[in-house]
Amino acid sequence: MGKFSKKKHFVGVDISKDTLDLSLISQESYGSFKDKQISNTLTSYEEIKEWLKKEGIGKEEVMFCMEHTGTYGLLFFAWLSQEGYDYCVEPGLQIKRSLGMVRGKNDRIDARRISDYAYTHKDQLKSFVLPSTLMLQVKQLLTYRDQLVRVRTSLKNSVQSHEQYEVLTGLNEITRGIKREIEKYGEKIKEIESRIVSILEEDSEVKKNFDLSRSVKGVGLVLAAYMLVTTMNYTAFDNGRKYASYAGIAPFDERSGTSIKVKARTSYLGNKKIKTLLSNGANSAIQWDPEQRAYYKRKKEEGKDHKVIINAVSCKLVNRVFAVIKRQTPYVITYGHNFSKKDLDIS
């Protein structure tokens, strides 16, 4: 039986940048909604307490349910935690699919649908744990780093075009200026990465898990930091398989009886950022890890597509990281003597 099974009142919250739309549904009057809209500000949240008090609802009787909305909901989550309210945060697609075919859409209707979802699935819902300040800091720095990388990549892509112009115009100062900017962005990115490491060092347990994950060949600083944040220091996922599913790299079969059998494939609904980072890590692993390199060569000789093999190596990376976190010991390569130089050559 879930934590929310004994709750009598359920508040669905549709979160936007400027407002919160709330819809209350109660066990004794299922199907009847009471709606409220407030500003998405800390002072306005106090109106919720007065609203519930007016409805005769105690704090221990109610739970809140929201969709993942990125940064727009963080302040509200923090307020709920501080006030001692129980709440859960669910993937928007999961809520949408659970409702089946629906018609119409606006913020009030969405809030009602979320409250109905909470009531219907109260036995399966789990409490949301607000990330620590440290994790939020790392996440913000990673977001900032991504922005810098995108700008630097755009500048790099423009250099060749300006060099071609330069032959005709003679304006070589433009190319030189772009290259200086590229160097500046590179330095800033390194500063951000150093800052991430220094923040992680503030918590010995978090830093240890960060270092353990990096002991796996193919897992660099950025991937290790993203895995820390998305797993909430490896507390949000029970095993590597579940995380691989979250990242969209775990293949699933589709079959029914003897007539329907579809080749196993991954879901397009995974975390695309993590999937990309894992693919980059897998490409690095087949260059520096003897076992992964031999595995790649063997699968390639069997006729497997490069992307399929990289996806399989990505799954291996995830499972290795979760294994070292569980054991609390670094990953150690003990199989190098089993492979000849010929085996390791995939060029």
C-alpha positions in Angstrom: 0.0 0.0 0.0 1.4 3.4 -1.0 2.0 6.4 1.2 -0.9 8.3 -0.3 -3.5 5.4 0.0 -5.1 6.9 3.1 -5.4 10.5 1.8 -8.9 11.9 1.4 -8.2 15.0 -0.7 -6.1 15.4 -3.8 -4.9 18.7 -5.4 -3.8 18.7 -9.0 -1.5 21.6 -9.9 -0.8 22.9 -13.4 2.3 24.9 -13.2 3.3 27.7 -15.6 5.8 30.5 -15.4 3.4 33.1 -14.0 0.6 31.1 -12.4 -0.5 27.9 -10.6 -3.9 26.4 -11.4 -5.1 24.2 -8.6 -8.0 21.7 -8.6 -9.2 19.9 -5.5 -11.0 16.6 -5.6 -12.2 14.7 -2.5 -12.9 11.1 -1.8 -16.4 11.7 -0.5 -17.4 13.9 -3.5 -15.4 12.3 -6.4 -16.2 13.9 -9.7 -16.8 17.3 -8.2 -13.8 19.8 -8.5 -13.0 23.0 -6.7 -10.6 25.2 -8.6 -8.3 28.0 -7.6 -5.7 30.1 -9.5 -2.8 32.0 -7.8 0.4 33.7 -8.9 3.5 31.5 -9.1 5.2 33.5 -6.3 6.3 32.6 -2.7 3.9 35.1 -1.1 0.9 33.8 -3.1 1.5 30.2 -2.0 0.2 31.2 1.5 -3.2 31.5 -0.1 -3.3 27.8 -0.5 -3.2 27.3 3.3 -6.2 29.6 3.7 -8.0 27.9 0.9 -7.6 24.4 2.4 -8.5 25.7 5.9 -11.7 27.2 4.5 -12.5 23.8 3.0 -11.9 22.1 6.4 -9.0 20.1 5.1 -6.1 19.3 7.4 -2.5 19.1 6.2 -2.3 15.3 6.9 -5.4 14.6 4.8 -4.2 16.2 1.5 -1.6 15.5 -1.1 -0.5 17.5 -4.1 0.4 16.2 -7.6 2.2 18.0 -10.4 3.9 17.4 -13.7 7.6 17.8 -14.2 7.9 21.4 -15.4 11.6 22.1 -15.1 12.6 25.2 -13.1 9.1 26.7 -13.0 8.0 24.4 -10.2 11.2 24.4 -8.0 10.1 27.3 -5.8 6.7 25.7 -5.2 8.3 22.3 -4.4 10.5 23.9 -1.9 7.5 25.7 -0.2 5.6 22.4 0.0 8.5 20.7 1.6 9.0 23.5 4.0 5.4 23.5 5.0 5.3 19.7 5.4 2.8 18.9 2.7 2.9 15.5 0.9 3.3 15.8 -2.8 4.5 13.9 -5.9 5.8 15.0 -9.3 4.9 12.8 -12.2 6.0 12.7 -15.9 3.5 14.7 -18.0 3.3 12.0 -20.6 2.5 9.3 -18.0 -0.4 11.4 -16.8 -1.6 12.1 -20.3 -1.5 8.4 -21.3 -3.3 7.2 -18.2 -6.3 9.3 -19.0 -6.9 7.8 -22.4 -8.6 9.9 -25.1 -9.5 13.4 -23.8 -10.9 16.5 -25.4 -10.1 20.1 -24.8 -7.2 21.6 -23.0 -6.5 24.6 -20.8 -4.8 25.2 -17.5 -7.9 24.6 -15.3 -8.8 21.4 -17.2 -5.2 20.2 -16.9 -5.3 20.8 -13.1 -8.5 18.7 -12.9 -7.0 15.9 -14.9 -3.9 15.8 -12.6 -6.0 15.7 -9.5 -8.1 12.9 -11.0 -4.9 11.1 -11.9 -3.6 11.5 -8.3 -6.9 10.1 -6.8 -7.0 7.1 -9.3 -3.3 6.2 -8.8 -2.8 7.1 -5.1 -1.7 3.5 -4.3 1.2 3.7 -6.7 2.4 7.2 -6.3 5.7 8.0 -4.5 6.7 11.1 -2.7 8.9 13.6 -4.5 12.2 14.3 -2.8 13.5 17.8 -3.5 17.1 17.8 -4.7 19.7 19.2 -2.3 21.1 22.7 -2.8 24.3 21.0 -3.9 22.5 19.0 -6.6 20.6 22.1 -7.8 23.9 24.0 -8.0 25.5 21.3 -10.1 22.4 21.1 -12.4 22.4 24.9 -12.9 26.1 24.8 -13.8 25.6 22.0 -16.2 22.8 23.9 -17.9 25.1 27.0 -18.2 27.9 24.8 -19.6 25.5 23.4 -22.2 24.7 27.0 -23.3 28.3 28.0 -23.6 29.1 24.8 -25.6 26.3 25.6 -28.0 27.6 29.1 -28.6 31.1 27.9 -29.0 30.0 25.3 -31.5 28.1 27.9 -33.5 31.3 30.1 -33.7 33.4 27.1 -34.7 30.9 26.4 -37.5 31.1 29.9 -38.8 34.9 30.1 -39.0 35.3 28.3 -42.3 32.6 30.4 -44.0 34.4 33.6 -42.9 37.8 32.3 -44.0 36.3 31.9 -47.5 35.0 35.4 -47.4 38.4 36.5 -46.3 40.0 35.5 -49.6 37.8 38.0 -51.4 37.4 40.8 -48.8 40.7 40.7 -47.0 38.9 41.2 -43.7 41.0 38.7 -41.7 40.2 40.5 -38.4 36.8 38.9 -38.4 38.2 35.4 -38.4 40.8 36.3 -35.8 38.1 37.8 -33.6 35.9 34.7 -33.8 38.9 32.5 -32.9 39.6 34.6 -29.8 36.0 34.3 -28.8 36.2 30.5 -29.2 39.2 30.4 -26.9 37.4 32.6 -24.3 34.4 30.2 -24.4 36.7 27.3 -24.0 38.3 28.8 -20.9 34.9 29.6 -19.5 33.8 26.0 -20.0 36.8 24.8 -18.1 36.1 27.2 -15.3 32.5 25.8 -15.0 33.8 22.2 -14.9 36.3 23.1 -12.2 33.5 24.8 -10.3 31.4 21.7 -10.5 34.2 19.5 -9.1 34.7 22.0 -6.2 31.0 22.0 -5.3 30.9 18.2 -5.3 33.9 18.1 -3.0 31.7 19.8 -0.3 29.9 16.5 0.2 32.3 13.5 0.7 29.6 10.9 -0.2 28.6 12.6 -3.4 32.2 13.2 -4.4 33.0 9.5 -3.8 30.2 8.4 -6.1 31.3 10.9 -8.7 34.8 9.5 -8.6 33.6 5.9 -8.6 31.5 6.6 -11.7 34.5 8.1 -13.5 36.6 5.0 -12.8 34.5 3.4 -15.6 36.3 3.9 -19.0 34.1 6.2 -21.1 32.5 8.1 -18.3 34.0 11.6 -18.1 33.3 14.6 -15.9 30.2 15.8 -17.7 28.5 12.4 -18.0 29.4 11.6 -14.4 27.9 14.9 -13.1 24.7 14.4 -15.2 24.3 10.9 -13.8 24.7 12.2 -10.3 22.0 14.9 -10.8 19.5 12.7 -12.7 19.8 9.8 -10.2 19.9 12.2 -7.2 23.1 10.6 -6.1 21.9 7.2 -7.1 18.8 7.1 -4.9 16.1 7.7 -7.6 16.8 4.4 -9.6 17.1 0.9 -8.1 19.3 -0.4 -10.9 21.1 0.2 -14.2 18.2 -1.3 -16.2 15.8 1.3 -14.9 18.2 4.1 -15.6 18.8 2.8 -19.1 15.1 2.9 -19.7 14.9 6.4 -18.4 17.8 7.4 -20.8 16.1 5.7 -23.8 18.8 3.2 -24.4 17.1 0.0 -23.1 15.7 -2.1 -26.0 12.2 -3.6 -25.5 10.5 -6.5 -27.4 7.2 -6.1 -29.1 5.4 -9.4 -29.6 2.0 -10.9 -29.4 1.3 -14.6 -29.9 3.0 -15.9 -33.1 1.8 -13.3 -35.6 3.3 -10.1 -34.2 7.0 -9.9 -33.5 8.9 -6.7 -33.8 12.6 -6.3 -33.5 13.6 -5.0 -30.1 14.1 -1.3 -30.1 14.6 1.7 -27.8 12.0 4.3 -26.9 12.0 7.8 -28.3 10.7 9.1 -25.0 14.0 8.8 -23.1 16.2 11.7 -21.8 17.8 12.8 -25.0 20.6 14.7 -23.3 21.7 11.7 -21.2 21.4 9.4 -24.3 23.7 11.7 -26.3 26.2 11.8 -23.4 26.2 8.0 -23.1 26.7 7.6 -26.8 29.7 9.9 -26.6 31.0 7.9 -23.7 30.5 4.6 -25.5 32.5 5.9 -28.5 35.3 6.8 -26.0 35.0 3.5 -24.3 35.6 1.5 -27.5 38.8 3.4 -28.0 40.2 3.1 -24.5 38.6 0.0 -22.9 40.1 -3.3 -24.3 36.9 -5.3 -23.5 34.6 -2.8 -25.1 36.8 -2.5 -28.1 36.9 -6.3 -28.6 33.1 -6.4 -28.1 32.6 -3.7 -30.8 34.8 -5.5 -33.2 33.0 -8.8 -32.7 29.6 -7.3 -33.2 30.8 -5.4 -36.2 32.0 -8.6 -37.8 28.6 -10.1 -37.1 27.1 -7.4 -39.3 25.6 -5.2 -36.5 25.0 -1.6 -37.3 27.3 1.0 -35.6 24.5 2.7 -33.8 23.1 -0.6 -32.4 26.5 -1.5 -31.0 27.0 1.9 -29.5 23.6 1.7 -27.8 24.6 -1.7 -26.4 27.9 -0.3 -25.1 26.0 2.6 -23.5 23.9 0.1 -21.6 27.1 -1.6 -20.5 28.5 1.7 -19.2 25.3 2.4 -17.2 25.4 -1.1 -15.6 29.1 -0.7 -14.7 28.5 2.6 -13.1 25.6 1.3 -11.0 27.7 -1.7 -10.1 30.6 0.3 -8.8 28.2 2.6 -6.8 26.6 -0.5 -5.2 30.0 -2.0 -4.3 31.6 1.3 -3.4 34.8 0.3 -5.1 36.4 1.6 -8.3 36.0 -0.2 -11.6 39.2 -2.3 -12.3 40.1 -3.7 -15.7 41.3 -7.3 -15.0 40.8 -8.8 -18.4 43.5 -7.1 -20.5 45.6 -10.3 -20.8 42.8 -12.1 -22.5 43.0 -10.0 -25.6 45.8 -10.0 -28.2 46.9 -6.9 -30.0 45.1 -8.2 -33.1 41.8 -8.5 -31.1 42.0 -4.9 -30.0 42.6 -3.4 -33.4 39.4 -2.2 -35.0 40.8 0.2 -37.5 
